[in-house]
Amino acid sequence: MTGLVAHECILDVRPITAATGVTVDDIAERLIGYGFHAPTMSFPVP
């Protein structure tokens, strides 16, 4: 790959948490467990 690569993502996991009980922390821990750098988490999301 050449050049600059930037990435951002905004995820609202409130519907997932409401439906399944899976929290943003659960998702971040799972990403780390699979070798991915978890995104920065920000609270609260309006």
C-alpha positions as CSV (number, residue, x, y, z in Angstrom):
1,M,0.0,0.0,0.0
2,T,1.3,3.5,-0.8
3,G,0.2,6.9,0.3
4,L,-1.6,7.9,3.5
5,V,-4.4,5.8,4.9
6,A,-6.8,7.3,7.5
7,H,-9.7,5.6,9.2
8,E,-12.6,6.7,11.4
9,C,-15.8,5.0,12.4
10,I,-18.8,6.0,14.5
11,L,-20.9,3.2,15.8
12,D,-24.0,3.5,17.9
13,V,-24.3,0.2,19.8
14,R,-27.4,1.2,21.8
15,P,-29.7,-0.9,19.7
16,I,-27.4,-3.9,20.0
17,T,-27.1,-3.4,23.8
18,A,-30.9,-3.1,24.1
19,A,-31.5,-6.3,22.1
20,T,-28.7,-8.5,23.3
21,G,-27.1,-7.0,26.4
22,V,-23.8,-6.8,24.6
23,T,-22.1,-3.5,25.6
24,V,-19.5,-1.3,23.9
25,D,-16.9,-2.7,26.3
26,D,-17.8,-6.2,25.3
27,I,-17.3,-5.3,21.6
28,A,-14.0,-3.6,22.3
29,E,-12.7,-6.5,24.3
30,R,-13.6,-8.9,21.5
31,L,-11.8,-6.8,18.9
32,I,-8.7,-6.8,21.1
33,G,-9.0,-10.5,21.6
34,Y,-8.9,-11.0,17.8
35,G,-5.8,-8.7,17.4
36,F,-7.6,-5.5,16.3
37,H,-7.0,-2.2,18.0
38,A,-10.3,-1.2,19.5
39,P,-11.7,2.2,18.6
40,T,-11.7,5.1,21.0
41,M,-15.0,5.0,23.0
42,S,-16.8,8.3,23.8
43,F,-19.7,8.7,26.2
44,P,-22.4,9.8,26.0
45,V,-23.5,9.6,22.4
46,P,-26.6,11.9,22.0
